[in-house]
Amino acid sequence: MSSDFKLEFKLIQHTPIIHFQHDQEGATLRASELKPKLDKFLKHRCSKGLPFEEKGNLDYKVRVTYDRMEKRIPNKFLYFANQHQLLHYFGLTIVFTSFNDKILKTIEELFGDFLLITNFGTRSSKGYGSFSLDSFQINDVFKKYFKKVFKLKARVNNLNWEETVDRFHKRMKAGINYNGYEKSLLFEYMCNNGIRWEKRRIKQAFPSLSSGKPPIDCDGEFRYVRSMLGLAEINEYNKGNDTVRIQHRPKGHTPEERKNKKIDRFQTPILYKVINQAVYLLPDDSYKKIMGESFNFSYNSKDFNIDTPSGKEFDLLKFLEFIEKKRLIEEVKEAC
């Protein structure tokens, strides 16, 4: 619904949002998160036609209201399960106000798209904080913004989608060694392309961390493979009570130049979008920013450096196509 200077949307919430202020009165989808994300999206889509200010923001206000809210404690596998709560809103309404008619018309045209390719709150990349308008055509929107989109073969529901996404992502990146053993899909894909991952190099450099059977290995150059799917703020490899510290070693001619290029955190380049009973994988090209970078691995006064894969050694879409052949995911092609 729209009127002079005002635009109103009714939202449907598909997955709960993890809110860091869950215990405060009126905790909801934050306008302070929504507006910068929407500004960035609009600038990327139509920067020449809108009056962006110096900091890249547009002149409009956002108000968020809801009828009622339900809270629940996160599943135990989440590292912050005792510190946060999951929030689900009913009757959620977003109101935009602006004296600029062009801004409101652009928001009216693109806000539905924006919601379908964006999540909100903590761990948004893993599917939390998924919203949409009450009417949408998923595939038509996805084709505008992504070269390819995939979805999990497994259907999900409100009770199991979190663990389904968590287990799939862990199997894809590092492998699983609980409730059954499943080797990392990323390890397998890189081995097939003549690249060895960093885990084997760690055990070679720090033998005291190696125990049990020798790890599965292959031939080829070592690379910091798992970085392609995201870096945490604190990058560590843990083995029992032992910790290997991992730090970026940016390339540059001066200390200041290297400092400005340092990478401390990198979010996974795959956004999990949960809508109804489907989990969609929306891949972007952000991983290319850390290709060919050097990282230092240190433990007990010993260390070594290892590079991330180059553009010739890793391609995210080809990796997802590799997983598709294992019948775990499928490309979204037909309208849905």
N, C-alpha and C positions, 0 to 999 in steps of 0.2 A: 504494500500500500504506500502511496506517495502523495504529497501535497506540496504547496509552495514551501521551499526551504527545508523540507523534511522527507525522509525516506525510511520506511519501516519494513523489516523482514521477520518472519516467523521461522525459527530454526528447529531442525530435528537433530537430536544428539544420538549418535550411533555407539560411541564408547565413552566411558567416564573420563573425566579430566582429573589429573593429579594436581592439586592446588596446594602451594606452599603456605597459604593462609587459610587452610580449611577450617580452623577453629575460630575464625573471626566472623562476626555478623555480616551477612551480605556477600560472603565470598562467592565469586562467580567468574565466568569467562572475563578476563581482564581487558578493558579497552586499551590499556597501556601496552598490551601484547598484540591485540588485534590490529590497531591502527598502524604501527610501524610495519607489520607484515603486509598489510593491505597497501600501504603507500609504496613499499618496495615492489610489490606485484604490479601495481598500476604503472609505476615508472618504467618497469621493464616492458610492459605491454604497449603503452601509449605515452611515452615521455614528451613527445613534441606537441601534443595537443592539450596538455593540462598545465596549470600554473604552479609548478613545483617551486617551493621556497628553497633558500640556500642549503638547508640541511636535508633536502630531498623529501620534505613532508608537504602534504596538501592541507588547505584550510577548510577543515570540517571537524565536527565533533561526533563522538560515539557514545551512546548510552545503552547499557545492557540491563535488562530486567527479566524476571522469571516469576512463575506462579508458586512453585515449590521445588524443594531440593531433597535428594536422598544421598546419604553418605554410607560408605562401607570401607572396611579395612582391606588394603591390597593383599594379594596372594603372597605367601611366604617367600616365594622365589625372588621377589623384588628386594633389592638391597636396603631400601628405605622403608620397608613394610611397617615398621613400628613408629615412623616419624610423619607419615603422610596419610591422607585418606583420599579415596576416590569419590568424586562428586558427579551426580547426574541430575540435570535440570529438566523440569517440565514447564511448558509454556514459555520457552526462552524467546525473547524478542530483542532484536538489534535495531536501534534508531540512529540514523545519520542525519545531522543537520548542517546546512551550509548555505551561505548567500550566493554561492556560485552554482548556477544551474548546470553548467557543463560537468562539474565534479559529481553532482548527484546523478546525472544521466549516465555517466561512465560507471559509477558504482552500481547503479541499477542494472546495467548491461552485464557487468563482469563479476559481481559479488558471488553469484552461484558457482561460477568456475573457480574462483579463489577458494571457496570453502571445500570443493572437491579435491583440491591438490594441496591442502594445508591442514595440519593438526595443531593443537594448542596445549600449553601446559608442559609439565615435566615429562620426559620420555615421549614426546610427541612423535618422534621418528619411529617409535615402536608401536604406533597405532592408537595411543591414548589421545583424548581430546578431538575426536572425529565428529564433525558436524556437517550438515548440508541443509539446503532449502527443502521444502516438502515436495518439490517437483524437480527432477533432473534426469538427464540422459548421460550416463556415466561414460560410455565409450566415445561419444561425440566430443565430450570435454577433454578426455585424456588424449585423443588424437591431436588436439591443438597444441599440447605442451610437451609431449614426450614422443621420442622416436618409437619406443616400444613400451608396452605395459604388460605385466604378467599378474597372475593371481594363483594362490595356493589351490591345489587340487582338492584339498580337504575343506569341507564346509565347516563353519564354526557357529557357535551360539554365544549367548551372553555369559555362559558359565565357563567355556573352555577357550575362547579366542586368545586370551592373554598367554596362557601356557603354550598354545599352538604356535603363536608368533615367536615367543621366547625360545622354544625348542628348535624351531626351524632356523632362526637366525644363528643360534649357537652351533647347530650342525653345519650350517653354511660356512661360518667363519673359523671357529676353533675346533669343532668336533664335540662329541658328547661322550662322557665316560661315567654316566650314572643312569640307572634304569635302562641298562643296555649300552653297548659301545657302538658308536657310529663315527666313522672317520670324517674329518673335515672335508667338505666338498671343495673348498677353496684349495686345500692342499692337493687334492686329487687333480683338479683342473690345472694347477700350475705344474705339477709333475708331468702331466701329459704334454705340457709345452716346454719341458726342459728347464724348469725353475724349481729350486729347492727352497723350502720355507725356513724361517729363522729359528724355529723350535729345535731343529736338529743342530744348527750352528751353536745355539746356546749350550746344549749338552756336550758338544765337542769342546767348547771353550771353558766350560765350568763342569768338569766331570763329576764333582761331588753332588750335583743336582740330578744326575742320571741314576735311575734305579729300576730294577725289574728287567723286563725284556727290552732289547734295543728298539728304539722307535722306528716305525716304517719310514723308509727313505727312498730317494731316487737320485738320478744323476743330474748334474747341471749346476748353474751358478746359484749362490745363496742370495735371497732377497727378503726384505721385511715385508712379507706377503700380506699378513693380516691387517696391516695399516690401510690397505685399499678399501676395507669395509668399516673404517672408523678408528679414531684414537680417543681414548678417554683423557680427562684432565690430568690424571696421574697414571702414567703408562708404566706398568710393571708386569713382570712375568713371575708368578708365584708358584713355588714348589714346597708345600708344607709350610714351615716357618721361614723359609728362605725367600728372598726377594731380589730379582734382577731389575735394576732401574733402567728405564729406556728414555733417552732424551734426544730431541732433534738437534742435529749439528748443521745449522744452515750454512750454505756456501756464500762467500762474499769476500771482498778484498780488505775490509776494515771491520773492527769490532762493532761499530755502530750499524753498519750495513747488515751484518749477520744478525744483530739483535732485532732489527726491524723485520727480518724475514723469518724469525723463529716461530715454529708451529707448536703450540701447547695442546691444542684440542682440535679434533676434526670429526664432525658428525658423520654417521654412516650415510653414504650416497643413495641409500634406498629408503624411501618413505613407505611405511606400511599404512595403508588406508583401509580401515575396516568399515564396510557398508553392508547392512543387512547380514547375510550369512557368508559373505565373501571377504577374503583378505587380498587386497591388491598391492602389488609391488611397483612403486613408481621410482624408477632409477634416473639419476641425473649425472652430470659430468663433473661434479665437484671434486671427485677423487683425483682428477688430472692435475690439480693444484699441488699435490704432494708427490707426484711421480718423479723418480730420479733424485730424491732427497736422501741425505745421509742421516742415520740414527746411531747413537752410541748406546751399547748395552754394557752395564757395569755390575760387578759383583765381587765383594771381598778384595778390593784393590786391583782387580783385573778387569779389562774391558776390551771391546772390539767394536768396530764400526761396520754397518751394513746398509746398503742402499735399498730404497723402495723400488718396485718394478718400474721399468720405463714404459713409454707409450707403445712400444713394439711387443712388450712382454705381457701386458694385461689390458683387457677390454671388458668392461662390466657387462655390456649387452651379450657378448659372446659367452661370458661366464654364466649368465642367466639362461642362455640357450642350451648350454651344457647341462644345467640342472633340469631344464625342461625335458631333455632326453631321458632323464631318470624318472620321469612321470611324477615329479613332486610339485611342479608348477606348470602352468600353461599360458601361452600368450593370449591376450585379450584381442580378439579380432572382430567378432560380430557385435552389433549393437545390443545393449542390455539395459 
